[in-house]
Amino acid sequence: MASWDQVKNFIKGNYKVQSDEGDFFKMVFELGNDRTQMVFVQKIDTTKNGIWIQMSSPVGIIKQEKINKVLEVLNDKVCGGLVKIGDKHFIRHCLPIDSMSLDEFSVPLSFITSSADDLEKKFVGGDEQ
């Protein structure tokens, strides 16, 4: 069982944080081949269901005619779902903090990062957006 303070310390101790706003982190991962992927991690207090950790990574603007194919690709992924914020699409995953260990944080973070980058390369065309 982890607390938000433990998660914050884990993030700061294990990842390069670009921005820390207390309950919201922005990280940029170097993926090789001149590719980077931005990931946001934030604390979500649901009041009724406790504190959750939300991870999201931008894919970019996906054209409407490609959405069904993107959803089919995501069906093969272990975690993460497609959401739209404004005109951009993101891969998002949430974890309840009270039932997770700190080790359980890194695996979905890696999946979210790589899935968003893969979708961006395949359906958006790169980091331009």
C-alpha positions in Angstrom: 0.0 0.0 0.0 1.4 3.4 -1.0 0.7 7.0 -0.1 0.8 9.9 -2.5 4.0 11.2 -0.8 5.7 7.8 -1.4 4.6 7.9 -5.0 6.0 11.4 -5.4 9.3 10.4 -3.8 9.5 7.3 -6.0 8.9 9.4 -9.2 11.5 12.0 -8.2 14.0 9.3 -7.3 13.5 7.2 -10.4 12.5 9.5 -13.3 13.6 12.7 -14.8 10.8 15.2 -13.9 10.4 18.2 -16.1 7.7 19.8 -14.0 6.5 19.2 -10.5 3.3 21.0 -9.3 2.8 18.9 -6.2 -0.1 16.7 -7.3 0.9 16.8 -11.0 4.1 15.8 -12.7 5.3 16.2 -16.3 8.0 13.8 -17.5 9.7 13.5 -20.9 11.2 10.1 -21.8 14.0 9.7 -24.4 13.0 6.7 -26.6 15.9 6.7 -29.0 16.0 7.5 -32.7 15.4 11.2 -31.8 12.0 10.4 -30.3 10.7 11.6 -27.0 7.4 11.0 -25.3 5.7 13.2 -22.7 3.8 11.6 -19.8 1.7 13.3 -17.2 1.1 11.7 -13.7 -1.3 13.2 -11.3 -3.1 12.5 -8.1 -6.9 12.2 -8.5 -8.9 12.3 -5.3 -12.3 10.7 -6.0 -13.5 11.3 -2.5 -15.8 8.3 -2.6 -13.3 5.8 -3.9 -10.0 7.2 -2.5 -7.0 8.5 -4.2 -6.0 7.3 -7.7 -3.0 7.9 -9.9 -3.7 8.9 -13.4 -1.1 8.5 -16.1 -1.6 10.0 -19.5 0.5 10.5 -22.6 -0.3 12.5 -25.7 -0.7 10.8 -29.1 -1.8 13.9 -31.0 -4.7 14.7 -33.3 -6.0 11.5 -34.8 -8.2 11.9 -37.8 -11.8 10.6 -37.3 -11.4 8.0 -40.1 -8.5 6.4 -38.2 -10.1 6.2 -34.7 -11.6 2.7 -35.2 -8.2 1.3 -36.2 -6.5 3.0 -33.2 -9.1 1.4 -30.9 -8.4 -2.0 -32.5 -4.7 -1.6 -31.9 -5.3 -0.6 -28.3 -7.4 -3.8 -27.8 -4.2 -5.7 -27.9 -2.5 -3.6 -25.2 -2.4 -4.7 -21.5 -3.4 -1.3 -20.2 -4.4 2.2 -21.3 -7.4 3.6 -23.1 -7.9 6.4 -25.6 -9.3 9.7 -24.4 -9.7 13.0 -26.1 -8.9 16.3 -24.4 -9.7 19.3 -26.6 -8.6 18.2 -30.1 -5.8 15.9 -29.0 -5.9 12.2 -28.1 -4.1 10.7 -25.2 -3.5 7.2 -23.8 -4.6 7.1 -20.2 -4.4 4.6 -17.3 -5.5 4.9 -13.7 -4.5 3.0 -10.6 -6.0 3.1 -7.1 -3.2 4.1 -4.8 -4.4 2.2 -1.7 -4.0 -1.2 -3.2 -0.8 -0.7 -5.2 2.9 -1.2 -4.3 5.5 1.2 -5.7 6.7 -1.6 -8.0 3.3 -1.6 -9.7 3.8 2.0 -10.9 6.6 1.5 -13.4 5.1 -1.2 -15.6 1.9 0.7 -16.6 4.0 3.9 -17.0 6.2 2.1 -19.5 3.1 0.7 -21.3 1.5 4.1 -21.5 4.7 5.7 -22.8 5.4 3.1 -25.5 1.8 2.8 -26.6 1.4 6.5 -27.0 4.6 6.7 -29.0 3.7 3.8 -31.2 0.3 5.2 -32.0 1.8 8.7 -32.6 4.2 7.2 -35.1 1.6 5.0 -36.9 -1.4 7.3 -36.9 -0.2 10.9 -36.5 3.1 10.9 -38.2 5.5 12.1 -35.5 6.1 14.6 -32.8 4.9 17.7 -34.8 1.6 18.1 -32.8 
